[in-house]
Amino acid sequence: MMQTLLDIQVVRKSFADVTVLHDVRLSLQPREAVSLLGPSGCGKSTLLRIVAGLEQDFHGTLHSPEGEVAFVFQEPRLMPWLTVEQNIGFSDDNGYDRAWVAQLIEEVGLTGFAHALPKALSGGMAQRVAIARGLYSRPQVLLLDEPFSAVDAFTRMKLQDLLLQLAAHHAIALLLVTHDVDEALYLSDRVLVMDNRPSSIRQELAVQLPHPRDRRDPLLARLKAQALTELQQAHVI
């Protein structure tokens, strides 16, 4: 039996008198990809921050691999005065591993840009740096909060494929927040559809397709219809 990598139960998470999350249970297996899909403000990003340890004021329990969870934010959040390689190794207080950084730069397709400043990068390139920075600590779990929402559709598809390749190569699990139904289904083994506030998980969709996937696969279309129905019933759309 496969060991659970991450397990979280949020009995309640509130901001002031407003309850955002209620009775949410989520688990993640090694090398699994799971997406959280739901309306803006339903608590998806809050749940991700709880998993990351950035939000600790909640009622519930969290079991995760200590020190082996990394976060990729919606915006690249690169330090403008640091080069690409310095941004990737920035969190290492002992001085970054240049050989490992060089390998990551190659893996994310930025060979030749190690010494470039963020202002010389496109949006897609900057997000590749952010992904490499997330991988620098060799995490078991990579958390991603709408990481591709700021790029165009074609760049987004390329970054989705890159993310899947990197996750497979480094044997890491993914937990992703997105508003894009197609993205959730294309990337994930499971898609968790969330209610409006106070939010819980109303439906789990299993995507039983091997990788690499064909975006035109009829199963993805059927699952998209199910996801849209659930979102409509939750008064999201």
C-alpha positions in Angstrom: 0.0 0.0 0.0 1.4 3.4 -1.0 2.2 5.7 1.9 0.4 9.0 2.1 2.7 11.9 1.5 0.5 14.7 2.8 -2.7 14.7 4.8 -4.7 17.7 5.9 -8.0 18.2 7.7 -9.3 21.7 8.1 -12.2 21.6 10.5 -12.5 25.4 10.2 -10.5 28.3 9.0 -11.9 31.8 9.5 -10.8 35.4 9.0 -12.4 37.5 11.7 -16.1 36.3 11.8 -16.0 34.9 8.2 -15.5 31.1 7.9 -13.7 30.4 4.6 -13.0 26.7 4.9 -15.2 24.1 6.7 -14.6 20.4 7.0 -12.0 20.0 4.2 -10.0 16.8 4.0 -7.2 16.4 1.5 -4.5 13.8 1.0 -1.7 13.5 -1.5 0.2 10.4 -2.6 3.9 10.3 -3.8 4.2 11.6 -7.4 0.5 12.4 -7.5 -0.9 15.6 -9.1 -4.0 17.1 -7.6 -5.8 20.4 -8.6 -8.1 22.5 -6.5 -10.8 24.1 -8.7 -13.4 26.6 -7.5 -14.6 30.2 -7.3 -12.5 33.2 -6.4 -12.5 33.7 -2.7 -13.5 30.1 -1.8 -10.3 29.4 0.1 -8.2 27.5 -2.4 -5.1 29.7 -1.9 -5.7 29.7 1.8 -5.7 25.9 1.8 -2.4 26.0 -0.1 -0.9 28.4 2.4 -1.9 26.1 5.3 -0.2 23.1 3.6 2.9 25.3 3.0 2.9 26.2 6.7 2.5 29.9 5.9 -1.0 30.0 7.6 -1.1 28.2 11.0 -4.1 29.8 12.6 -6.7 27.1 11.8 -8.6 24.3 13.5 -7.5 21.0 12.2 -4.5 18.8 11.5 -1.7 18.8 9.0 0.8 16.0 8.3 3.4 16.8 5.6 7.0 16.0 4.9 8.9 18.5 7.0 11.2 20.8 5.0 10.3 19.1 1.8 7.5 21.3 0.5 8.1 24.2 -1.9 5.8 27.0 -3.2 5.5 28.6 -6.7 3.4 31.7 -6.5 1.1 33.3 -9.1 3.7 36.0 -9.8 7.4 35.0 -10.3 8.4 37.3 -7.4 12.0 37.5 -8.6 14.5 39.8 -7.0 15.2 42.4 -9.8 18.8 43.0 -8.7 19.7 39.3 -8.8 20.6 37.2 -11.9 18.6 34.2 -12.9 21.0 31.8 -11.1 21.0 33.9 -8.0 17.3 34.0 -7.9 17.1 30.2 -8.1 19.5 29.7 -5.3 18.5 32.7 -3.2 16.9 30.8 -0.3 20.1 28.9 0.4 21.8 30.7 3.4 25.0 28.7 2.9 25.6 29.8 -0.6 23.9 28.1 -3.5 24.9 25.0 -5.3 26.0 26.3 -8.6 26.1 22.9 -10.3 22.6 22.1 -9.2 21.4 25.6 -10.3 23.0 25.1 -13.7 21.2 21.8 -14.1 17.9 23.3 -13.2 18.4 26.2 -15.6 19.0 23.7 -18.4 15.9 21.6 -17.4 13.6 24.6 -17.5 14.9 25.6 -20.9 16.8 28.8 -20.0 20.3 27.8 -21.0 22.3 31.0 -21.7 20.3 33.1 -19.3 22.0 32.3 -16.1 23.5 35.8 -15.7 20.4 37.7 -17.1 18.4 40.0 -14.9 14.7 39.6 -14.6 14.0 42.7 -16.7 15.5 40.8 -19.7 13.0 37.9 -19.3 9.5 37.4 -20.8 6.7 36.5 -18.4 7.0 32.8 -19.4 10.7 32.8 -18.8 10.4 34.5 -15.4 7.9 31.8 -14.4 10.4 29.1 -15.5 12.9 30.7 -13.1 10.2 30.5 -10.3 9.7 26.8 -11.0 13.4 26.2 -10.9 13.6 28.1 -7.6 10.8 25.8 -6.3 12.8 22.7 -7.3 16.1 24.0 -5.9 15.4 22.5 -2.4 14.6 19.1 -3.9 11.1 19.0 -2.5 8.7 16.0 -2.4 5.7 18.3 -2.8 5.5 21.4 -5.1 2.6 23.7 -4.3 1.5 26.0 -7.2 -1.0 28.9 -6.8 -2.3 29.7 -10.3 1.3 29.7 -11.7 0.4 30.2 -15.4 -2.5 32.7 -15.2 -0.4 35.7 -16.2 0.9 34.2 -19.5 -0.7 33.8 -22.9 -2.5 30.6 -23.9 0.3 29.0 -26.0 3.0 29.8 -23.3 0.7 28.3 -20.7 0.4 25.0 -22.6 4.2 24.8 -22.9 4.6 25.5 -19.2 2.1 22.9 -18.3 4.0 20.3 -20.3 7.3 21.5 -18.7 5.8 21.1 -15.3 4.7 17.6 -15.9 8.1 16.6 -17.3 9.9 18.1 -14.3 7.5 16.4 -11.8 8.0 13.0 -13.5 11.8 13.5 -13.7 12.2 14.5 -10.1 9.5 12.2 -8.7 7.6 15.0 -6.9 3.9 15.4 -6.1 2.0 18.5 -7.3 -0.8 20.4 -5.5 -2.2 23.1 -7.8 -4.7 25.9 -7.5 -6.3 27.0 -10.7 -9.5 28.6 -12.2 -8.9 26.9 -15.5 -10.9 23.6 -15.9 -8.9 22.4 -18.9 -5.6 23.0 -17.0 -6.8 21.1 -13.9 -7.9 18.1 -16.0 -4.8 18.1 -18.2 -2.3 18.2 -15.3 -4.0 16.2 -12.6 -4.7 12.7 -11.4 -7.5 14.1 -9.3 -9.5 17.3 -9.5 -11.2 18.6 -6.3 -14.1 20.9 -7.0 -14.8 23.3 -4.1 -18.0 25.0 -3.0 -18.5 28.7 -2.4 -17.8 30.0 1.1 -17.7 28.4 3.6 -16.0 26.0 1.3 -15.6 22.3 1.4 -14.8 19.8 -1.3 -18.1 19.0 -3.1 -16.8 16.6 -5.8 -13.6 14.6 -6.7 -13.0 13.9 -10.4 -10.5 11.1 -11.1 -8.6 11.6 -14.4 -7.7 8.1 -15.4 -5.5 8.9 -18.3 -1.7 8.2 -18.7 0.8 10.8 -19.5 1.6 12.3 -22.0 -2.1 13.2 -22.6 -3.9 14.4 -25.7 -5.7 17.6 -24.9 -8.4 16.5 -27.4 -9.1 13.2 -25.6 -12.9 12.6 -25.3 -12.5 11.6 -21.6 -11.2 15.1 -20.8 -14.2 16.6 -22.6 -16.6 14.5 -20.5 -14.9 15.3 -17.3 -14.9 19.0 -18.2 -18.7 18.8 -18.6 -18.9 17.2 -15.1 -16.7 19.8 -13.6 -18.8 22.6 -15.1 -22.0 21.0 -13.9 -20.5 20.9 -10.3 -19.4 24.5 -10.6 -22.8 25.6 -11.8 -24.5 23.7 -9.0 -22.2 25.5 -6.5 -23.4 28.8 -8.0 -19.9 29.5 -9.3 -21.1 30.0 -12.9 
